[in-house]
Amino acid sequence: MPNPLWFIFWLLVFWFVSFFVAFFCAFLYIFVYAFASCIPALTGISDILLQGVQFPFYCGKAMLEGKAAF
């Protein structure tokens, strides 16, 4: 059974943190991904930035499941 306190925690993280992280990572991801085909060392960085872009999805999923943050 999902814990309502974790729902509130993830809602606050989703609303106040995840969108800013996603916008910042998306901006950098566009530039890094364009050069990742030329510079193979950038693929690891592009993967990390992609996870940052997908952070709101993770927060929303954790919010609905009532997952503990730690």
N, C-alpha and C positions, 0 to 999 in steps of 0.2 A: 504494500500500500504506500503510495507516495506521501512524503512528508510535506505539509503545507508551508513549513518554514523554508525548506529548500526551494519550493516553488517561488516564494517571495524573493529569496536570495538570487535565483537565476533570472527572475524578472528584472530585478534592479541591474544586474550585470548585463543582461540583454539590452536594456534601455539606455544605460549610461556609459557602458564600456564597449560593447561588442561592435556597435556601428562605427565608432571612431577608429577602432583597431582595423575593421574591415576596409574603411575608406583609405586609411593610410597604407595598408598592405596592398590594396588594389592599385593605388597610384604607382607604387614601386614595382609591383608585379608586372605591369604593362611594359615598363622599360627593361626590367631584368629578363623577362621571358623573350623579348625581341632579340636579345643578344645571347641567349642560352644556346641557340643552335651554333653560333660561332665560337663561343667560349664554354666548353663543357663543364667547367668548374662552377658555373652559375646555376646549373640544374638543381643542386642542393638548396641554394638560396631561393630559387623560384618555388621549390616544393614547400619550404617553410612559409613563404609569403602566401601561397595558395591556402595553406591551413589557416592563416590569419584572415583571408577573405572568407573562408567558410566558418569562421568563429561564431557569427550570429546563428547559423544553422545548429551548431553544437549546443549553444546556449538554449535555443528554443527546444531542442530535443531533450536536453537535460531538465528543462523546466517542466515539460509535459510528463516526463518519467519521474520527477521528484528525486533525481539523483543527488547524492551527497557530493559536495565539491572536493572534499579531501579524502 
